[in-house]
Amino acid sequence: MDTVDTINRLDVITRICDLRWTDLSQADLLRVAGGYYYFSVQFRENLQLACDLYPFDARLKELERQECNTANLSPWPGVAAPDEKMNHDEFMRRLLNLESARESRSSHLEDLGRTYLTVVRQITPAVRAMSIGSYEGGGLERVFRAFLRAPDWENRALKAFQHFLMQHIKFDSDPDHGHGALCRHLAPDDRVIPLWTEFERLLIRSVPNLMT
């Protein structure tokens, strides 16, 4: 893999991690969760594209089992019943429907999310599939740790979001058996950079205080 390409991709991830996470209010953090929901939708779609492109890849099938129709985030009060199976983006959708997430609901955020998904869905299936290796290969773990630097999670919906993030760090961080190990062979290159930059734009447009 070209070194410059690697630096470019890591630069975008670093920019996301260097945003003003420690300055966010509860309302800001709820908007982060609202924006992240749309990212979680495209993540699932990209993983399913990868499984369609490589139908005999046992590692991708195992990753799909751990991300889709799974009970590995259950139980969680008001979101997931004991042993209830669901896609991970469904977990996000449900936590955003909790009463305590009312502040995150806005037509503006929905417009941003729909625009984001429209842009991402125009990227070729092969690149979207490749992005899974970039997300699970340490990229999202870094971003989730940055999210967790926000100071105030004393909110029912935010506690569910915090649970989601901490569990995903656990899923991703095992170098031999974690999610990253299951998709390392996808070997992402510079073509995934637009997926990261669109995620960065979604976060900043959803929460302008990340930049101010």
C-alpha positions in Angstrom: 0.0 0.0 0.0 1.3 3.4 -0.9 2.6 5.3 2.2 1.1 8.7 1.0 -2.3 7.1 0.6 -2.2 5.7 4.1 -1.2 9.1 5.6 -4.0 10.8 3.7 -6.6 8.4 5.1 -5.2 8.6 8.6 -5.2 12.4 8.3 -8.9 12.5 7.9 -9.4 10.1 10.9 -7.0 12.3 13.0 -9.0 15.4 12.0 -12.1 13.8 13.3 -10.5 12.7 16.5 -9.1 16.2 17.0 -12.4 18.0 16.9 -13.7 19.6 20.1 -15.2 16.5 21.7 -14.4 17.6 25.3 -16.5 20.8 24.8 -19.8 19.2 23.8 -23.0 19.6 25.7 -25.6 16.9 26.1 -27.6 18.4 23.2 -24.5 18.5 21.0 -23.7 14.8 21.8 -27.3 13.8 21.0 -26.8 15.4 17.6 -23.6 13.4 17.2 -25.6 10.3 17.9 -28.2 11.5 15.4 -25.6 12.0 12.7 -23.9 8.7 13.6 -27.1 6.8 13.0 -26.8 7.6 9.3 -23.2 6.4 9.3 -24.4 3.2 10.9 -26.9 2.7 8.1 -24.2 3.0 5.4 -21.9 0.8 7.4 -24.4 -2.0 7.3 -25.1 -1.5 3.6 -21.4 -1.5 2.9 -20.9 -4.8 4.8 -23.8 -6.4 2.9 -22.2 -5.2 -0.3 -18.9 -6.9 0.7 -20.8 -10.1 1.5 -22.5 -10.0 -1.9 -19.2 -9.3 -3.7 -17.4 -12.1 -1.9 -20.2 -14.7 -1.2 -17.8 -17.5 -0.1 -15.8 -15.3 2.3 -16.3 -17.0 5.7 -14.7 -14.1 7.6 -17.0 -11.6 6.2 -20.0 -13.8 6.9 -18.8 -14.0 10.5 -18.5 -10.2 10.7 -22.0 -9.9 9.3 -23.3 -12.2 12.0 -21.7 -10.0 14.6 -23.1 -6.7 13.1 -26.5 -7.8 11.7 -29.4 -9.6 13.3 -27.4 -10.1 16.5 -28.1 -9.9 20.2 -24.5 -8.7 21.1 -25.8 -5.3 22.2 -28.7 -6.7 24.2 -30.1 -6.1 26.7 -30.4 -2.4 27.1 -33.3 -0.6 28.9 -35.8 0.8 26.5 -33.8 -0.2 23.4 -33.2 -4.0 23.3 -34.9 -6.8 25.2 -32.8 -9.7 26.6 -31.4 -11.8 23.8 -33.2 -9.6 21.2 -31.5 -9.7 17.8 -31.3 -6.6 15.7 -29.0 -4.8 13.3 -26.7 -2.3 15.0 -28.2 0.6 13.1 -31.6 -0.4 14.5 -30.1 -0.1 18.0 -29.1 3.5 17.1 -32.5 4.2 15.7 -34.3 3.0 18.8 -32.1 4.9 21.2 -32.8 8.1 19.3 -36.5 7.5 19.7 -36.2 7.5 23.5 -37.9 10.5 25.1 -34.5 11.7 26.4 -33.3 12.1 22.8 -36.0 14.5 21.8 -33.4 17.4 21.4 -31.6 15.4 18.7 -34.7 15.2 16.4 -34.8 17.9 13.8 -35.7 18.1 10.1 -32.3 19.7 9.5 -30.4 16.7 10.9 -32.6 14.4 8.9 -31.9 16.4 5.7 -28.1 16.1 6.5 -28.4 12.4 7.0 -30.4 11.8 3.8 -27.9 13.9 1.8 -25.0 12.0 3.3 -26.6 8.6 2.4 -27.3 9.8 -1.2 -23.6 10.8 -1.6 -22.2 7.6 -0.1 -24.6 5.4 -2.2 -23.1 6.9 -5.4 -19.7 5.5 -4.5 -18.9 2.2 -6.3 -19.8 -1.0 -4.5 -16.2 -2.3 -4.6 -15.0 0.8 -2.7 -17.9 0.7 -0.3 -17.1 -2.9 0.5 -13.4 -2.0 0.9 -14.3 0.7 3.4 -15.2 -2.0 6.0 -11.5 -2.9 6.3 -10.7 0.7 7.0 -13.6 1.2 9.5 -12.9 -2.0 11.4 -9.1 -1.9 11.1 -8.7 0.7 13.8 -10.4 3.8 12.2 -13.7 3.6 14.0 -12.1 2.5 17.3 -10.1 5.8 17.3 -13.2 7.8 16.4 -15.3 6.1 19.1 -12.6 6.8 21.7 -12.7 10.5 20.6 -16.5 10.5 21.0 -16.2 9.2 24.5 -14.1 12.2 25.5 -17.3 14.2 25.7 -17.9 15.1 29.3 -21.7 14.6 30.0 -23.5 11.3 29.3 -26.1 11.6 32.1 -29.0 11.0 29.7 -30.9 7.8 29.0 -30.3 7.9 25.3 -26.7 9.0 25.7 -26.0 6.1 28.1 -27.3 3.7 25.4 -25.0 5.4 22.9 -22.1 5.1 25.3 -22.9 1.4 25.6 -22.9 1.1 21.8 -19.5 2.8 21.5 -17.8 0.9 24.3 -19.1 -2.5 23.0 -17.8 -1.7 19.6 -14.4 -0.8 20.9 -14.4 -4.2 22.6 -15.5 -5.9 19.3 -12.8 -4.1 17.2 -9.8 -4.1 19.5 -8.9 -7.8 19.7 -6.0 -8.1 17.1 -6.6 -11.8 16.5 -10.3 -12.4 16.9 -11.9 -8.9 16.7 -13.8 -7.4 13.8 -10.7 -5.9 12.4 -9.1 -9.3 12.0 -12.2 -10.5 10.1 -11.9 -8.0 7.4 -8.2 -7.1 7.3 -7.8 -8.9 4.0 -10.0 -6.2 2.3 -6.9 -4.0 2.3 -8.4 -0.5 1.9 -6.5 2.0 -0.2 -6.9 5.7 -1.0 -10.3 5.2 -2.7 -11.9 5.0 0.7 -10.9 8.6 1.6 -14.2 10.1 0.3 -16.1 7.9 2.7 -14.2 9.3 5.6 -14.4 12.9 4.5 -18.2 12.5 4.0 -18.4 11.2 7.6 -16.3 14.1 8.8 -18.6 16.6 7.0 -21.7 14.9 8.5 -20.4 15.2 12.0 -19.4 18.9 11.6 -22.6 19.9 9.9 -24.7 18.1 12.5 -22.7 19.6 15.4 -21.1 23.0 14.4 -19.8 23.3 18.0 -17.2 20.7 17.1 -15.4 23.4 15.1 -16.0 26.5 17.2 
